[in-house]
Amino acid sequence: MEIPESIKKRLTIPAEEHFFAGHTACQGCGASLGLRYVLKAYGKKTIVVIPACCSTIIAGAWPYNTLDANLFHTAFETTGAVISGIEAALKARGIKVKGEDGVMVVGWAGDGGTADIGLQALSGFLERGHDAVYIMYDNEAYMNTGIQRSSSTPYGAWTTNTPGGKMHFLEKRHKKKVIDIVIAHEVPYAATASVAFPEDFIRKLKKARKIPGPSFIQLFSPCPTGWRSPTDKSIEIARLAVQTAYFPLFEYENGKYKINMPSPKKEPKPIEEFLKLQGRFKYMTREDIENLQAWVLREWEKLKKLAEVFG
């Protein structure tokens, strides 16, 4: 159904849809929602590279495609290398990449394919300075292969290879700060985003389009299946991740930090408000919760200091 122009003008995100019904995502899947927003921001003139991950399945089985855009499936570890090659090939043919009327080359990979197995390809993409956007949708485990831990799995979380039981063997490491690794490459643009704040995410996507060179966005993406959470609570959980400062929203642009929190003057909510909606955290002890809370507040203070000094 065509949306009237009067309604379009009142919308805060683009009305056009380039991600169709009929995909195979689980109910409440943050990844499918995030991919929908990417295509709203960039439209059909996009080449999306997806490695082995949940989104490989979500996109649909050949010859069908849920994305109204060009889609390239690749191996688990190669997203950064493939978007580099596609960008170089387009330029060799004289095709404009990035910018308002250029082709958008987008890597769309999970945390397992980015923080772990694909980290070397991501680093090469960043170091070489390709004109493309890499998006890590962060659902904090290897969800497509059975909910195994990744280096982005948070402290205290249950996964199928850190199981609960009599001993409650939970994840005892804090999640890897992939965005800090990216920023260490001195990229022109990097940011965090959340599916609970689509206007912020789309604004950052559009900014990444305008800035020459490699861009990276880490997108917080709830997974009800792996997080043992109600399917209708994904947005609430994603919002609480930001409000508790567990996953703060910020941008790094040409050496400067800017915090994008929805209520910047408010103190973070207690981390328990985020944890209690997810069964993956049910084995945490009081000491575990206090340890995670202390880490969250330490990292939040570090980020505020970076924004103060390099803002």
C-alpha positions in Angstrom: 0.0 0.0 0.0 1.3 3.4 -1.0 1.9 5.7 2.0 0.5 9.2 1.6 3.0 12.0 1.3 1.4 13.8 4.3 2.2 10.8 6.5 5.7 10.4 5.1 6.6 13.9 6.1 5.7 13.1 9.7 7.8 10.0 9.9 11.1 10.0 11.7 12.6 7.1 9.7 12.2 6.4 5.9 8.8 4.9 5.0 10.2 2.8 2.1 10.6 -0.9 2.8 13.5 -3.0 1.2 13.3 -5.9 3.6 10.3 -8.1 2.9 7.9 -10.3 4.9 8.5 -14.0 4.6 12.0 -14.1 6.1 12.8 -16.8 8.6 13.9 -14.8 11.6 12.8 -15.9 15.1 10.1 -13.7 16.7 11.6 -10.7 18.4 14.9 -11.0 16.4 17.0 -7.9 16.7 19.1 -8.8 13.7 16.2 -8.8 11.3 15.0 -5.4 12.6 18.5 -4.0 12.3 18.9 -5.2 8.7 15.5 -3.6 7.8 16.8 -0.3 9.1 20.0 -0.6 7.1 18.1 -1.0 3.9 15.7 1.9 4.9 18.8 4.1 5.2 20.6 2.9 2.0 17.9 1.6 -0.3 18.3 -0.8 -3.3 21.6 0.6 -4.5 23.4 -1.5 -1.9 25.6 -4.6 -1.9 25.1 -6.5 1.3 27.8 -9.1 2.2 26.6 -11.7 4.8 28.9 -14.4 6.2 27.7 -17.6 7.8 25.4 -16.4 10.6 21.7 -16.1 11.5 21.3 -13.6 8.7 22.3 -16.1 6.1 19.2 -18.0 7.0 17.0 -14.9 7.5 17.7 -13.7 4.0 16.0 -16.9 2.6 17.0 -19.9 0.6 18.1 -19.6 -3.1 16.6 -18.5 -5.4 14.6 -16.3 -3.0 15.9 -13.2 -1.2 14.2 -11.2 1.5 16.4 -8.2 0.8 15.5 -5.8 -2.0 19.2 -5.3 -2.7 22.2 -7.1 -4.0 23.3 -9.9 -1.7 26.6 -11.8 -1.5 26.9 -14.8 0.8 30.5 -15.5 2.0 32.5 -17.6 4.4 32.3 -17.1 8.2 35.7 -15.3 8.5 35.8 -13.3 5.3 33.4 -10.3 5.5 36.1 -7.7 5.8 38.1 -9.2 2.9 35.0 -9.5 0.6 33.7 -6.0 1.1 37.3 -4.8 0.4 37.3 -6.7 -2.9 33.9 -5.6 -4.0 34.7 -1.9 -3.3 38.0 -2.3 -5.2 36.3 -4.0 -8.1 33.6 -1.3 -8.3 36.2 1.4 -8.4 38.2 -0.4 -11.0 35.1 -0.3 -13.2 34.7 3.4 -12.6 31.6 3.0 -10.4 31.2 5.5 -7.5 31.2 4.1 -4.0 29.7 5.8 -1.0 28.4 9.3 -1.1 24.8 10.4 -1.8 24.5 8.7 -5.2 27.2 6.0 -4.8 26.8 2.3 -4.4 26.9 1.3 -0.7 29.0 -1.8 0.1 27.9 -3.1 3.5 29.3 -5.9 5.6 26.7 -7.4 7.9 28.2 -9.9 10.4 27.5 -11.1 13.8 29.8 -10.8 16.8 31.2 -14.4 16.3 32.1 -13.6 12.7 33.5 -10.2 13.7 35.0 -10.3 17.2 36.4 -13.8 16.8 36.9 -15.6 13.5 36.7 -12.5 11.3 38.8 -10.1 13.3 41.8 -10.4 11.0 39.7 -9.6 7.9 38.1 -6.7 9.7 41.5 -5.3 10.7 42.7 -5.5 7.1 39.6 -3.7 5.8 40.1 -0.9 8.2 43.9 -0.6 7.8 43.6 -0.4 4.0 41.0 2.4 4.1 38.3 1.0 1.9 35.1 3.0 1.2 32.6 0.6 2.8 30.6 0.2 6.0 31.0 -2.8 8.3 28.1 -3.5 10.7 28.6 -5.9 13.6 25.2 -6.9 14.9 26.0 -7.9 18.4 23.8 -10.7 19.9 26.6 -11.7 22.2 27.0 -15.4 21.2 27.1 -17.8 18.2 23.4 -18.0 17.9 23.1 -19.8 14.5 25.1 -22.8 15.6 23.5 -23.4 19.0 24.1 -20.5 21.4 27.9 -21.0 22.1 29.9 -18.2 23.7 31.8 -15.6 21.7 34.3 -13.1 22.9 31.4 -10.6 23.0 29.4 -12.8 25.5 29.0 -10.8 28.7 30.2 -11.7 32.2 27.7 -13.9 34.0 25.8 -15.1 30.9 24.7 -18.7 30.3 25.5 -20.3 26.9 25.4 -23.9 25.8 29.1 -24.3 26.3 29.1 -22.3 29.6 26.1 -24.1 31.0 24.1 -23.7 34.2 23.8 -26.6 36.5 25.0 -27.7 39.9 28.3 -25.7 39.5 26.8 -22.9 37.4 29.7 -22.5 35.0 28.9 -19.0 33.7 31.0 -16.7 31.5 33.7 -15.1 33.7 35.2 -12.7 31.2 33.8 -9.3 30.3 32.9 -8.8 26.7 35.5 -7.8 24.2 35.4 -4.1 23.3 35.5 -4.5 19.6 34.8 -0.9 18.9 37.9 0.1 20.8 40.0 -2.2 18.6 38.4 -0.6 15.6 39.1 2.9 16.9 42.8 1.9 17.4 43.0 1.7 13.6 42.3 5.5 13.6 39.3 5.1 11.3 37.4 8.2 10.2 34.1 6.9 11.7 32.9 4.4 14.2 29.8 4.2 16.4 27.6 2.1 18.6 23.8 1.8 17.9 20.8 -0.1 19.2 17.7 -1.4 17.5 15.7 0.3 20.3 16.8 3.7 18.9 16.2 3.5 15.2 16.4 7.3 14.5 19.9 7.3 16.1 20.9 4.2 14.1 19.7 5.5 10.8 21.3 8.9 11.4 24.6 7.1 12.0 24.2 5.0 8.9 23.6 8.1 6.8 26.7 9.8 8.3 28.8 6.8 7.5 27.6 7.1 3.9 29.0 10.6 3.6 32.4 10.1 5.3 35.1 8.7 2.9 37.0 5.6 4.1 36.0 2.7 6.3 33.1 3.0 8.8 32.1 0.6 11.5 28.9 0.4 13.6 28.4 -2.0 16.5 24.6 -2.7 16.7 23.1 -4.1 19.9 20.8 -6.8 18.7 18.7 -8.9 21.2 18.2 -12.6 20.5 15.2 -14.0 22.5 16.2 -17.6 21.6 19.7 -17.3 23.0 19.0 -14.8 25.7 16.0 -16.8 27.1 13.9 -13.7 27.0 10.2 -13.1 26.0 9.9 -12.4 22.3 7.9 -9.2 23.0 10.6 -7.7 25.2 13.5 -7.3 22.7 13.1 -3.5 22.4 12.7 -3.0 26.1 15.8 -5.0 26.7 17.8 -3.1 24.1 16.6 0.2 25.6 17.6 -0.9 29.1 21.1 -1.9 27.8 21.6 1.7 26.9 19.8 3.2 29.9 22.0 1.1 32.3 25.2 2.2 30.4 25.8 -1.5 29.7 25.8 -0.6 26.0 26.2 3.2 25.7 25.6 5.0 22.5 28.4 7.1 21.1 30.3 8.1 18.0 34.0 8.4 17.1 34.6 10.8 14.2 38.1 11.8 13.1 39.6 11.5 16.6 36.7 13.0 18.5 34.2 11.2 20.8 30.5 12.2 21.2 28.1 10.5 23.5 24.5 10.0 22.1 22.6 8.9 25.2 18.8 9.6 25.2 18.9 11.2 28.6 22.6 12.4 29.0 22.1 14.0 32.4 20.5 11.0 34.1 22.6 8.5 36.0 22.5 5.0 34.6 19.8 2.7 35.8 20.9 -0.4 38.0 22.2 -3.2 35.8 19.7 -5.6 37.4 16.9 -4.0 35.4 18.6 -5.2 32.3 19.5 -8.6 33.7 16.1 -9.6 35.2 14.4 -9.9 31.8 16.8 -12.5 30.5 17.0 -16.1 31.5 20.6 -16.4 30.5 21.6 -14.4 33.6 19.4 -16.4 36.1 22.4 -18.3 37.6 24.3 -15.1 38.6 25.0 -14.7 42.3 24.8 -11.3 44.1 28.6 -11.1 43.8 28.4 -11.7 40.1 25.8 -8.9 39.6 28.0 -6.5 41.7 31.1 -7.4 39.6 29.2 -6.7 36.4 27.8 -3.5 37.8 31.2 -2.3 38.8 32.6 -3.0 35.3 29.8 -1.2 33.6 30.3 1.9 35.7 34.0 1.9 35.2 33.7 1.6 31.4 31.0 4.4 31.5 33.3 6.7 33.4 36.1 6.0 30.9 33.8 6.8 28.0 32.7 10.1 29.6 36.4 11.0 30.1 37.2 10.3 26.5 34.3 12.5 25.4 35.4 15.2 27.8 39.1 15.2 26.6 38.6 14.3 23.0 35.1 15.7 22.4 
